């Protein structure tokens, strides 16, 4: 009698009905098979269909190519790929014509971005992590969307979404977990000298208050308090977390952080990782990933694989067990940790997808699956929040970070992926003409549109709680202490003006995907033009040159300006270039903002359905030259500084005609890969390709794995031009270019 119910329970838990809809099959959940819409799809606002579609699954085989054995690598003089720890399919496109000679010099770690422009050292940096949450706000992290009589049924639905997201993650890695047992977890933990995670370890009492108490704790103490209770205090674990908190590796999470120690993103992730094994091991896996990409050493790849296994399996243990109603309410605070974990995994997976060569299409879709799951969680989380009392409630540090992080990745997907992101702009075409798209001017009030606005628009007049949270945690400049023309979001790398431009471009691309071959109306194009012009007429550093981004000496924000109206921007804004005639400074903030505006403008000029100008059009050539002129970090070998840089050993990487120096080219360059990728589509000569190749090779050297996509794509384009196969039109988005997307910080 007891065997039958057990068998039945296992069957319903792990299987889905054969006649169920596609969405339920994808999620591996039981479908009630109601038509036209099943209950699950109705509740989740998903499209319900019953046609059979082949499912592609990615099996995590760890088949990465490394450079631990130097003899197995190509000649370092022959190709960029031989200079990097990994190959990136260059051999497939190799011609008998001109070959690049990019090579690496002996390299020491890149000086951190916080280097003072006046040559001050970091001796005065505080020993403790700055208290980004004041005592007045100490209760903010303890807020939850169901404190005001929210029904437990709604909370249960939210946790259903969490379970579905986790099962999607497990499915991507072919993890099979049956019932309540997780046999592989203990095996992996034993290999790493890690004690198995128990339910008590995963959910200790009063976790939210511990997060708040940790806001003024140094990173060293945070690491000790985080690793100790979980038994993850071996040499490897301490080393990997130290790499994130004591070296420039932590800038991969937040390139515009003011200093290594005061990196608010790392601080928040560490605080939320306390007594949370899945977020902690996601952090460890990402640290190992960055090290592996930068060095190619096999032990980092092995660590990455093991930590990822522990992360996913502890996730399944934390969220998939049956819980009573009180337990569900108790576990509600873990939603923010889950969001941060999945976003961390998303960035990590994009860093390694190129290296998984057996099933590139499946790998490419993996990060989109995670992003879709985060979207659904945020949608339901926002719905619950909107049901709270009308009194204004503050947003916790973790939720604020998760929302802006989600928007950053979602907007990149929306702008660059041929299929767009996970949020869709839903508007009907008002024009009766077949070929002209004239969208309904009314406001899109769909849940997806609301989430886009809630996560993307960070100004105080639009989202006051969100704005205050971002200022509080140090991701958004404070207008009270920094009187510049607009607030600058240091995580995304742009101000609200760029958000408005991205919003309009994203809407246009969504409409063109629904109506392929059509033309957007002139009113849409004029609006985009006006937003481009508006963005170009503003600056972050007053008086900065909008083409070279050099800061004039008379600028109030110049580091050597001594006037009473001096403006002190975060040190991560400045790039310092010492040359025989003196010193000059450049603005990374303005470079990031203006290049993104240029990218949007280039999309307007080249996209079918917008303007679709040929590559040889003067407007495109003018814009392309402007983008290349922005590369202040790229130096010509003919300049007088080259020989001295060689002697000093400060050259990170060089090609036949150009070089990158590690005092100018550092992790902050990760903020602007997308504009240079877009520029590669209109590149036309060897020097342009050489500059782009050098830029992306430098990013890979710094540990940015997703730039391997860009390098591979660059060689495809270059070989077409060498073989006289190029066309005058910019290549359309399609399957061929679906493999070169670059997600920042990965």
HELIX and SHEET records of a PDB file:
HELIX    1   1 UNK A    2  UNK A   14  1                                  13    
HELIX    2   2 UNK A   22  UNK A   27  1                                   6    
HELIX    3   3 UNK A   39  UNK A   44  1                                   6    
HELIX    4   4 UNK A   70  UNK A   72  5                                   3    
HELIX    5   5 UNK A   80  UNK A   83  1                                   4    
HELIX    6   6 UNK A   90  UNK A   93  5                                   4    
HELIX    7   7 UNK A  135  UNK A  137  5                                   3    
HELIX    8   8 UNK A  140  UNK A  142  5                                   3    
HELIX    9   9 UNK A  152  UNK A  172  1                                  21    
HELIX   10  10 UNK A  183  UNK A  191  1                                   9    
HELIX   11  11 UNK A  199  UNK A  202  1                                   4    
HELIX   12  12 UNK A  207  UNK A  213  1                                   7    
HELIX   13  13 UNK A  214  UNK A  216  5                                   3    
HELIX   14  14 UNK A  219  UNK A  228  1                                  10    
HELIX   15  15 UNK A  235  UNK A  246  1                                  12    
HELIX   16  16 UNK A  248  UNK A  252  5                                   5    
HELIX   17  17 UNK A  264  UNK A  273  1                                  10    
HELIX   18  18 UNK A  277  UNK A  295  1                                  19    
HELIX   19  19 UNK A  298  UNK A  319  1                                  22    
HELIX   20  20 UNK A  325  UNK A  330  1                                   6    
HELIX   21  21 UNK A  331  UNK A  333  5                                   3    
HELIX   22  22 UNK A  334  UNK A  352  1                                  19    
HELIX   23  23 UNK A  353  UNK A  355  5                                   3    
HELIX   24  24 UNK A  360  UNK A  386  1                                  27    
HELIX   25  25 UNK A  397  UNK A  416  1                                  20    
HELIX   26  26 UNK A  447  UNK A  456  1                                  10    
HELIX   27  27 UNK A  464  UNK A  473  1                                  10    
HELIX   28  28 UNK A  496  UNK A  514  1                                  19    
HELIX   29  29 UNK A  522  UNK A  536  1                                  15    
HELIX   30  30 UNK A  571  UNK A  573  5                                   3    
HELIX   31  31 UNK A  588  UNK A  606  1                                  19    
HELIX   32  32 UNK A  618  UNK A  629  1                                  12    
HELIX   33  33 UNK A  642  UNK A  648  1                                   7    
HELIX   34  34 UNK A  667  UNK A  672  5                                   6    
HELIX   35  35 UNK A  673  UNK A  680  1                                   8    
HELIX   36  36 UNK A  686  UNK A  701  1                                  16    
HELIX   37  37 UNK A  707  UNK A  722  1                                  16    
HELIX   38  38 UNK A  735  UNK A  737  5                                   3    
SHEET    1   A 4 UNK A 103  UNK A 104  0                                        
SHEET    2   A 4 UNK A 651  UNK A 654 -1                                        
SHEET    3   A 4 UNK A 658  UNK A 661 -1                                        
SHEET    4   A 4 UNK A 634  UNK A 636 -1                                        
SHEET    1   B 2 UNK A 436  UNK A 437  0                                        
SHEET    2   B 2 UNK A 519  UNK A 520  1                                        
SHEET    1   C 2 UNK A 488  UNK A 489  0                                        
SHEET    2   C 2 UNK A 494  UNK A 495 -1                                        
SHEET    1   D 2 UNK A 574  UNK A 579  0                                        
SHEET    2   D 2 UNK A 582  UNK A 587 -1                                        
END                                                                             
